[in-house]
Amino acid sequence: MTQPLIGVTTYLDRARWRAWDMPAALLPAQYPRYVREGGGLVVMLPPDEPAAAAAVLARLDGLVVAGGADVEPVRYGAEPDPRTGPPARERDSWELALIDAALASGTPLLGICRGMQLLNVALGGTLTQHLDGHVEAEGVMGRHAVKPVPGTLYASLVPELADVPTYHHQAVDRLGAGLVASAYAEDGTVEAVESAEPAWALGVQWHPEMGEDPRVVRGLVEAAARRR
């Protein structure tokens, strides 16, 4: 059987390597490793024109929306908090279009950290712009326990209390239309959301690609294979 082709969104930032210093489409190597561990083939999706999203999704079997910059508050009708980071407008526009296209086409979708927040915003939800306790230190992953909600898609993949790698200061506030919360941190923070419809759409607030547990991405790849 041909392995499912999974698109993973990228950062768009200035980078330096060897003699070069220029804008670059970046993706931490943990993401493709994680998808390969789940059984998928990887293609990187740098920001593009939003109008191209449906055509791109038509060639993919699954989608991962990666972590990164804070979602611009205007996307959910809020004024920016002083602690909210600078916007990544090209990513916001492109990734929201990809999410819309994935939901419309039934393409299996996994949102990671920022990707989960964008999934919520795409469906009319809002975000808490700052909370404490989910970052160890700047550039250092923290860890905390996540408890699944019984009967959810996430619980079917990871049924037990799990210790996960985490690095975020924003989180879901009001859930988007058609989403349900499927995992929580001990402090009540929503740690996973998923579609209430049969479509496979899951967002996790932590960074599973930084850990050793492939069950979430394996679920995505298996859903992508069934859809093929």
ABEGO torsion letter per residue (X at the ends): XBBBBBBBBBBBBBBBBEABBBBBBBBBAAAAAAAAAAGBBBBBBBBBBAAAAAAAAAABABBBBBBEBBBBAAAAGBBBBAABBBBBAAAAAAAAAAAAAAAAAGBBBBBBEAAAAAAAAAAGBBBBABBBGABABBGBBBBBBBBBBBGBAAAAABABBBBBBBBBABBBBBBBBGBBBABBBAAGBBABBBBABABBBBBBABBAAABABAAAAAAAAAAAAAAX
